[in-house]
Amino acid sequence: MRTPTESEIQQAAVQLGHIKAGQPVPPRIRAKVAKALQLAVQMDSADDARDASSAGFVSTVSTTYADLTEAGLSDDAAARVVAAIAPHVWRAHQGAAHAQGPR
């Protein structure tokens, strides 16, 4: 995890309302702002992984439904099959996202 630069800390402290522009960042505030910036990067990475796994889930479920209806199953039967396998597909995609972990 990289340490935020002085300018990043300064800018974040101003945006968070801890200091006014041009003021020095007190050491106690500097540490808290630096930690907040590092956590924000981790949260963004986790959000990206979750979005990717959700997209994979939707793609798999919709493709399965389309394949079943093209194979001759009624819309209702295809929907029931997809509903039955959806929890397994969701867990499989969530597991893949969590295995990557934050970067």
Sequence and secondary structure as in RCSB ss.txt:
>XXXX:A:sequence
MRTPTESEIQQAAVQLGHIKAGQPVPPRIRAKVAKALQLAVQMDSADDARDASSAGFVSTVSTTYADLTEAGLSD
DAAARVVAAIAPHVWRAHQGAAHAQGPR
>XXXX:A:secstr
     HHHHHHHHHHTTSS TTS   HHHHHHHHHHHHHHHHHHHHHHHHHHHHHHHHHHHHHHHHHHHHTT  H
HHHHHHHHHHHHHHHHHHHHHHHHH   
